[in-house]
Amino acid sequence: MNILLIDDDKSFLFVNSLILGKLKYINNINKHSNVQDAVSFIKSDFEKEGRIPDLILLDINMPVLDGFDFLHLVQDFREDLKKKLKVAMLTSSIDPRDKQLSFKFPQVIEFFEKPLNLEKFESTIKRISN
Protein backbone atom coordinates (compact mmCIF):
# COMPACT_ATOMS: atom_id res chain seq x y z
CA MET A 1 0.00 0.00 0.00
CA ASN A 2 1.25 3.45 -0.96
CA ILE A 3 0.48 6.42 1.29
CA LEU A 4 0.87 10.12 0.55
CA LEU A 5 1.12 12.51 3.51
CA ILE A 6 0.45 16.21 2.84
CA ASP A 7 1.11 18.55 5.76
CA ASP A 8 3.13 21.73 6.21
CA ASP A 9 4.42 20.52 9.61
CA LYS A 10 7.61 18.63 8.81
CA SER A 11 7.82 17.12 12.31
CA PHE A 12 4.31 15.72 11.78
CA LEU A 13 5.40 14.25 8.45
CA PHE A 14 8.46 12.67 10.07
CA VAL A 15 6.66 11.18 13.08
CA ASN A 16 3.73 9.83 11.08
CA SER A 17 5.96 8.34 8.41
CA LEU A 18 7.81 6.48 11.19
CA ILE A 19 4.55 5.24 12.71
CA LEU A 20 3.01 4.20 9.39
CA GLY A 21 6.29 2.68 8.22
CA LYS A 22 6.03 0.09 11.00
CA LEU A 23 2.80 -1.29 9.54
CA LYS A 24 3.59 -4.35 7.43
CA TYR A 25 1.12 -3.54 4.67
CA ILE A 26 2.56 -0.05 4.02
CA ASN A 27 5.09 -0.38 1.19
CA ASN A 28 5.79 3.24 0.43
CA ILE A 29 5.22 6.62 2.08
CA ASN A 30 5.64 9.86 0.15
CA LYS A 31 5.62 13.15 2.03
CA HIS A 32 4.96 16.66 0.78
CA SER A 33 4.84 19.82 2.85
CA ASN A 34 2.79 21.86 0.38
CA VAL A 35 -0.12 21.38 -1.97
CA GLN A 36 1.71 22.42 -5.14
CA ASP A 37 4.40 19.75 -4.74
CA ALA A 38 1.82 17.09 -3.89
CA VAL A 39 -0.30 17.88 -6.95
CA SER A 40 2.77 17.78 -9.22
CA PHE A 41 3.87 14.48 -7.67
CA ILE A 42 0.46 12.83 -8.15
CA LYS A 43 0.11 13.95 -11.76
CA SER A 44 3.68 13.03 -12.67
CA ASP A 45 3.59 9.61 -11.01
CA PHE A 46 0.28 8.81 -12.69
CA GLU A 47 1.37 9.93 -16.15
CA LYS A 48 4.83 8.31 -16.01
CA GLU A 49 4.13 5.15 -14.03
CA GLY A 50 0.34 4.80 -13.96
CA ARG A 51 0.51 4.83 -10.15
CA ILE A 52 -1.53 6.70 -7.61
CA PRO A 53 -1.38 6.67 -3.81
CA ASP A 54 -3.74 4.16 -2.25
CA LEU A 55 -4.57 6.78 0.36
CA ILE A 56 -3.77 10.46 0.79
CA LEU A 57 -3.64 11.83 4.34
CA LEU A 58 -4.33 15.55 3.99
CA ASP A 59 -4.08 18.40 6.47
CA ILE A 60 -6.52 21.28 6.13
CA ASN A 61 -4.66 24.23 7.63
CA MET A 62 -1.57 24.99 5.55
CA PRO A 63 -0.12 28.28 4.28
CA VAL A 64 -0.48 29.45 0.67
CA LEU A 65 -2.78 26.59 -0.47
CA ASP A 66 -4.70 24.61 2.14
CA GLY A 67 -6.28 21.16 2.11
CA PHE A 68 -9.48 22.46 0.54
CA ASP A 69 -7.46 24.10 -2.21
CA PHE A 70 -5.91 20.68 -2.86
CA LEU A 71 -9.36 19.11 -3.11
CA HIS A 72 -10.50 21.82 -5.53
CA LEU A 73 -7.40 21.24 -7.68
CA VAL A 74 -8.13 17.50 -7.75
CA GLN A 75 -11.48 18.25 -9.39
CA ASP A 76 -9.52 19.47 -12.44
CA PHE A 77 -7.52 16.21 -12.75
CA ARG A 78 -8.16 13.78 -15.58
CA GLU A 79 -11.35 11.86 -14.91
CA ASP A 80 -9.63 8.46 -14.66
CA LEU A 81 -7.18 9.80 -12.06
CA LYS A 82 -9.75 11.80 -10.11
CA LYS A 83 -12.04 8.79 -9.69
CA LYS A 84 -9.29 6.62 -8.19
CA LEU A 85 -8.06 9.02 -5.51
CA LYS A 86 -8.99 8.38 -1.89
CA VAL A 87 -8.37 11.11 0.67
CA ALA A 88 -8.55 11.01 4.45
CA MET A 89 -8.42 14.39 6.12
CA LEU A 90 -5.95 14.39 9.03
CA THR A 91 -6.21 17.69 10.80
CA SER A 92 -6.17 19.56 14.07
CA SER A 93 -9.37 21.36 13.05
CA ILE A 94 -12.30 20.74 15.37
CA ASP A 95 -14.65 22.96 13.37
CA PRO A 96 -17.65 20.81 12.34
CA ARG A 97 -17.97 22.89 9.17
CA ASP A 98 -14.55 21.63 8.02
CA LYS A 99 -15.77 18.06 8.35
CA GLN A 100 -19.00 18.83 6.48
CA LEU A 101 -17.14 20.62 3.69
CA SER A 102 -14.60 17.79 3.40
CA PHE A 103 -17.26 15.20 2.66
CA LYS A 104 -18.67 17.31 -0.17
CA PHE A 105 -15.65 16.16 -2.20
CA PRO A 106 -16.16 12.64 -3.59
CA GLN A 107 -12.52 11.69 -2.97
CA VAL A 108 -12.82 12.21 0.82
CA ILE A 109 -13.57 8.94 2.58
CA GLU A 110 -12.58 9.75 6.17
CA PHE A 111 -11.95 12.62 8.58
CA PHE A 112 -9.34 12.05 11.29
CA GLU A 113 -8.37 14.46 14.04
CA LYS A 114 -4.69 14.74 14.92
CA PRO A 115 -2.90 12.88 16.30
CA LEU A 116 -3.38 9.90 14.01
CA ASN A 117 -5.31 7.11 15.73
CA LEU A 118 -3.88 3.85 14.37
CA GLU A 119 -6.98 1.84 15.24
CA LYS A 120 -9.21 4.16 13.18
CA PHE A 121 -6.58 4.31 10.43
CA GLU A 122 -6.42 0.51 10.17
CA SER A 123 -10.22 0.31 10.11
CA THR A 124 -10.23 2.72 7.15
CA ILE A 125 -7.52 0.71 5.38
CA LYS A 126 -9.59 -2.47 5.74
CA ARG A 127 -12.64 -0.69 4.36
CA ILE A 128 -10.88 0.66 1.26
CA SER A 129 -9.01 -2.59 0.62
CA ASN A 130 -12.23 -4.56 0.13
VOVEXDO-973703 format. One record per residue: residue number from 0; residue in one letter; y, x, z of N, C-alpha, C in turn. Coordinates in steps of 0.001 Angstrom, whole numbers, plus 500000, padded with zeros to 6 digits. Example, Ala and Ser with C-alpha at 12.3 -4.5 7.8 and 13.67 -1.06 7.14 Angstrom:
// residues 2
NODE  num  residuo  nnorth   neast     nup  canorth  caeast    caup  cnorth   ceast     cup
NODE    0        a  494310  513190  507800   495500  512300  507800  496700  513200  507800
NODE    1        s  497750  512850  507080   498940  513670  507140  500030  512900  507870
// end
This chain:
// residues 130
NODE  num  residuo  nnorth   neast     nup  canorth  caeast    caup  cnorth   ceast     cup
NODE    0        m  498818  500839  500000   500000  500000  500000  501242  500881  500000
NODE    1        n  502198  500511  499172   503453  501248  499044  504587  500452  499675
NODE    2        i  505323  501111  500563   506418  500481  501293  507729  501147  500900
NODE    3        l  508778  500351  500774   510124  500869  500547  510997  500425  501712
NODE    4        l  511580  501396  502414   512515  501122  503507  513936  501317  502991
NODE    5        i  514798  500337  503224   516206  500452  502836  517056  500177  504074
NODE    6        d  517714  501221  504559   518546  501111  505758  519510  502284  505781
NODE    7        d  520748  502045  506167   521731  503127  506213  521543  504044  507418
NODE    8        d  520762  503625  508403   520522  504418  509613  519351  505372  509365
NODE    9        k  519672  506641  509168   518631  507614  508815  517642  507842  509947
NODE   10        s  518070  507685  511202   517117  507823  512311  516131  506657  512291
NODE   11        f  516607  505463  511930   515725  504310  511782  514696  504569  510685
NODE   12        l  515161  505093  509557   514249  505404  508452  513185  506393  508896
NODE   13        f  513601  507426  509617   512675  508464  510067  511632  507892  511029
NODE   14        v  512096  507196  512060   511182  506660  513077  510210  505655  512463
NODE   15        n  510715  504741  511659   509829  503727  511081  508878  504296  510048
NODE   16        s  509286  505337  509342   508341  505956  508407  507226  506655  509178
NODE   17        l  507532  507214  510350   506476  507807  511186  505518  506734  511695
NODE   18        i  506068  505646  512183   505236  504553  512711  504354  503963  511611
NODE   19        l  504963  503625  510482   504205  503013  509390  503214  503996  508779
NODE   20        g  503561  505264  508781   502685  506287  508225  501371  506433  508970
NODE   21        k  501322  505962  510205   500087  506033  510997  499108  504907  510654
NODE   22        l  499587  503906  509933   498706  502802  509545  497874  503230  508343
NODE   23        k  496575  503070  508445   495650  503595  507434  495854  503000  506045
NODE   24        y  496319  501780  505968   496462  501124  504669  497796  501433  503983
NODE   25        i  498676  502158  504640   499948  502556  504024  499731  503885  503313
NODE   26        n  499832  503875  501994   499617  505086  501195  500892  505869  500959
NODE   27        n  501995  505142  500841   503237  505786  500433  504423  505041  501035
NODE   28        i  505398  505804  501537   506624  505221  502077  507805  505907  501406
NODE   29        n  508614  505127  500722   509861  505639  500146  511007  505129  500998
NODE   30        k  512017  505970  501183   513150  505619  502034  514445  505821  501256
NODE   31        h  515332  504841  501384   516661  504963  500777  517692  504455  501769
NODE   32        s  518795  505190  501875   519823  504837  502853  520963  504024  502249
NODE   33        n  520845  503674  500973   521855  502789  500383  521235  501956  499262
NODE   34        v  521877  500857  498998   521381  499883  498031  521333  500455  496618
NODE   35        q  522361  501188  496226   522421  501712  494862  521217  502598  494557
NODE   36        d  520898  503515  495471   519749  504401  495257  518440  503616  495213
NODE   37        a  518317  502620  496075   517090  501821  496113  516895  501045  494814
NODE   38        v  517959  500451  494307   517881  499700  493048  517486  500630  491904
NODE   39        s  518113  501791  491834   517777  502769  490784  516325  503202  490885
NODE   40        f  515861  503456  492110   514477  503866  492328  513507  502788  491844
NODE   41        i  513738  501547  492232   512830  500455  491852  512769  500312  490333
NODE   42        k  513922  500268  489692   513955  500108  488235  513281  501278  487533
NODE   43        s  513587  502480  487965   513035  503678  487332  511523  503751  487507
NODE   44        d  511049  503513  488720   509612  503593  488988  508859  502530  488199
NODE   45        f  509458  501347  488058   508807  500276  487310  508765  500607  485822
NODE   46        e  509873  501084  485292   509927  501371  483854  509091  502587  483473
NODE   47        k  509062  503610  484319   508314  504833  483994  506833  504720  484323
NODE   48        e  506529  504129  485474   505150  504127  485971  504528  502734  486055
NODE   49        g  505323  501696  485894   504802  500340  486045  504514  499972  487485
NODE   50        r  505083  500740  488419   504825  500511  489847  506010  499821  490505
NODE   51        i  505678  499037  491515   506700  498470  492389  506211  498619  493825
NODE   52        p  507122  498601  494789   506674  498619  496187  505902  497335  496491
NODE   53        d  504883  497456  497321   504162  496259  497747  505015  495424  498693
NODE   54        l  505883  496117  499442   506781  495426  500365  508037  496266  500547
NODE   55        i  509174  495595  500530   510461  496235  500793  510941  495752  502154
NODE   56        l  511223  496689  503055   511827  496361  504343  513319  496640  504214
NODE   57        l  514126  495609  504336   515545  495667  503987  516440  495309  505165
NODE   58        d  517375  496206  505466   518397  495924  506473  519485  495058  505839
NODE   59        i  520176  494288  506642   521283  493480  506127  522596  494253  506204
NODE   60        n  522916  494746  507389   524235  495341  507627  524272  496809  507232
NODE   61        m  524825  497068  506054   524992  498428  505548  526373  498529  504905
NODE   62        p  526961  499724  504911   528277  499878  504279  528176  499818  502751
NODE   63        v  529282  499616  502119   529448  499524  500666  528711  498292  500139
NODE   64        l  527400  498379  499936   526593  497223  499531  525607  496922  500650
NODE   65        d  525513  495654  501047   524605  495299  502141  523299  494712  501601
NODE   66        g  522453  494260  502512   521159  493717  502113  521271  492508  501196
NODE   67        f  522271  491676  501423   522460  490516  500544  522924  490947  499156
NODE   68        d  523723  492000  499098   524101  492542  497786  522857  493013  497035
NODE   69        f  521937  493661  497758   520679  494093  497142  519943  492887  496559
NODE   70        l  519827  491831  497349   519108  490641  496890  519788  490000  495683
NODE   71        h  521105  490011  495650   521820  489497  494474  521544  490370  493253
NODE   72        l  521529  491688  493437   521243  492595  492320  519829  492393  491783
NODE   73        v  518892  492113  492663   517504  491874  492254  517423  490686  491296
NODE   74        q  518287  489705  491475   518249  488524  490611  518559  488872  489157
NODE   75        d  519173  490037  488926   519467  490484  487559  518375  491381  486975
NODE   76        f  517319  491658  487746   516206  492476  487250  515468  491713  486153
NODE   77        r  514679  492470  485383   513780  491838  484416  512908  490825  485146
NODE   78        e  512607  489746  484467   511857  488653  485094  510507  489112  485641
NODE   79        d  509779  489934  484888   508456  490374  485344  508551  491238  486595
NODE   80        l  509604  492001  486743   509803  492815  487941  510261  491946  489105
NODE   81        k  511217  491114  488849   511797  490255  489889  510734  489384  490561
NODE   82        k  509815  488849  489768   508785  487956  490306  507791  488668  491217
NODE   83        k  507621  489973  491037   506622  490715  491808  507147  491250  493138
NODE   84        l  508456  491328  493285   509023  491940  494490  508859  491048  495714
NODE   85        k  508481  491686  496819   508379  491006  498111  509263  491768  499092
NODE   86        v  510145  491024  499760   511114  491626  500669  510956  491016  502053
NODE   87        a  510944  491884  503059   511015  491452  504452  512312  492010  505020
NODE   88        m  513156  491132  505497   514390  491580  506122  514019  492218  507463
NODE   89        l  514603  493357  507750   514386  494046  509030  515764  494439  509528
NODE   90        t  516282  493674  510466   517695  493790  510796  517970  493596  512281
NODE   91        s  519113  494054  512699   519563  493832  514073  520363  492531  514174
NODE   92        s  520592  491872  513054   521365  490629  513053  520609  489527  513790
NODE   93        i  521326  488856  514672   520742  487703  515368  521427  486403  514924
NODE   94        d  522245  486507  513900   522961  485350  513370  521978  484465  512596
NODE   95        p  521764  483226  513038   520808  482353  512342  521183  482100  510880
NODE   96        r  522475  482223  510556   522895  482030  509166  522350  483137  508267
NODE   97        d  522208  484354  508811   521626  485445  508024  520181  485137  507662
NODE   98        k  519460  484583  508617   518062  484226  508354  517988  483119  507302
NODE   99        q  518814  482100  507447   518828  481000  506477  519180  481496  505081
NODE  100        l  520201  482333  504991   520619  482858  503691  519525  483725  503072
NODE  101        s  518857  484519  503905   517791  485399  503403  516721  484611  502664
NODE  102        f  516303  483505  503248   515204  482737  502664  515617  481919  501441
NODE  103        k  516883  481964  501077   517308  481331  499827  516940  482192  498622
NODE  104        f  516588  483443  498874   516164  484347  497802  514642  484295  497712
NODE  105        p  514096  484012  496531   512642  483839  496407  511829  485079  496759
NODE  106        q  512421  486250  496721   511691  487476  497034  511480  487659  498541
NODE  107        v  512286  486995  499363   512209  487181  500819  511051  486368  501379
NODE  108        i  510126  487083  502020   508936  486432  502576  508899  486467  504096
NODE  109        e  509783  487277  504707   509746  487425  506167  511101  487896  506667
NODE  110        f  511379  487617  507935   512616  488050  508583  512235  488641  509929
NODE  111        f  512358  489958  510048   512049  490660  511291  513341  491108  511963
NODE  112        e  513358  491031  513288   514458  491629  514041  514037  493026  514469
NODE  113        k  515009  493943  514460   514744  495309  514924  514560  495273  516434
NODE  114        p  513723  496120  516990   512882  497101  516303  511667  496429  515658
NODE  115        l  511055  497143  514733   509896  496623  514013  508755  496332  514976
NODE  116        n  508256  495107  514927   507110  494694  515727  505867  494863  514851
NODE  117        l  505010  495822  515211   503845  496121  514370  502884  494949  514245
NODE  118        e  502747  494169  515298   501840  493018  515241  502315  492013  514183
NODE  119        k  503609  491714  514182   504160  490790  513184  504105  491413  511790
NODE  120        f  504370  492716  511711   504312  493416  510428  502902  493323  509844
NODE  121        e  501893  493613  510662   500514  493578  510171  500098  492164  509775
NODE  122        s  500591  491166  510476   500309  489778  510105  500893  489465  508723
NODE  123        t  502089  489966  508465   502719  489771  507154  501937  490494  506070
NODE  124        i  501487  491703  506351   500706  492478  505379  499427  491727  505018
NODE  125        k  498750  491176  506013   497526  490409  505744  497829  489208  504854
NODE  126        r  498937  488557  505129   499314  487365  504360  499605  487704  502902
NODE  127        i  500313  488802  502647   500657  489124  501257  499519  489811  500520
NODE  128        s  498546  490313  501257   497413  490991  500619  496382  490006  500096
NODE  129        n  496427  488783  500566   495444  487773  500132  495882  487077  498879
// end
